[in-house]
Amino acid sequence: MPYEAARTRLVIADACAAVGDDEAHEMESAAARRTLEELGAAAVTNRDGPLAGAGRHLTTREVEVLVLIASGKTNRAIASELFISEKTVASHVSHIFTKIDVTSRSAATAFAYNNGLVGS
């Protein structure tokens, strides 16, 4: 579960930054970045927010959902894995489609591959 561990480290890094602990923020961010780069999901670690540099401004949760969409999971499976409702997943999917300007799961999957969120 290295992806989940790295995502957790990013949350910890955000918490450290929020309380002004810059040293811990950098340490946690660096550790998460190394793991995510090894997994081919380095775009998630953009300090300004996931894919902000590409003008997409996907939230961390939206990136998680997009990665799961790209792995072929249904909304029900995504909801189960992330411990959220199917309705919440549907809302995330709608926001993702709008933000990355696509209209299908296959186009979203292509976007995820093209932007390094999942391995090729």
C-alpha positions, -999 to +999 in steps of 0.1 A: +000+000+000+028+025-008+004+048-027-019+051+003+011+057+026+024+084+004-010+101+002-011+100+040+023+116+042+010+144+020-019+150+043+006+151+072+027+175+053-003+198+047-011+197+085+025+205+093+024+235+069-008+247+085+007+249+119+039+265+106+063+235+109+081+240+077+108+215+084+084+186+090+064+198+060+094+195+037+104+162+052+070+146+048+066+161+013+099+148+001+093+113+014+059+112-003+073+126-035+100+099-037+074+071-032+049+087-057+077+091-083+086+055-079+050+046-085+046+069-115+022+092-098+046+122-093+021+148-106+002+144-074+030+160-054+028+195-070+032+218-040+007+243-054-019+215-056-023+185-078-019+194-114-022+231-106+007+239-129-013+224-158-042+248-149-064+220-139-066+226-101-077+191-092-080+186-055-061+158-038-093+137-035-102+143-072-067+130-082-074+099-060-107+094-078-092+100-112-064+074-105-091+049-095-112+057-126-081+051-147-076+017-131-111+008-143-130+009-111-167+017-109-182+044-088-193+017-063-158+003-061-143+037-057-168+046-029-159+014-011-122+019-014-123+056-003-150+051+024-173+077+008-208+074-007-214+066-044-231+100-046-200+117-035-179+098-060-204+108-088-199+145-077-161+141-078-163+125-112-185+154-125-160+180-112-131+161-126-147+159-160-154+197-159-119+206-148-100+185-173-126+192-201-136+156-209-169+138-212-161+102-206-143+078-183-120+067-211-110+103-219-104+109-182-082+077-182-062+090-211-057+123-193-045+104-162-020+085-183-009+115-203-002+135-171+017+108-153-009+100-127-007+063-136+020+042-152+020+035-188 
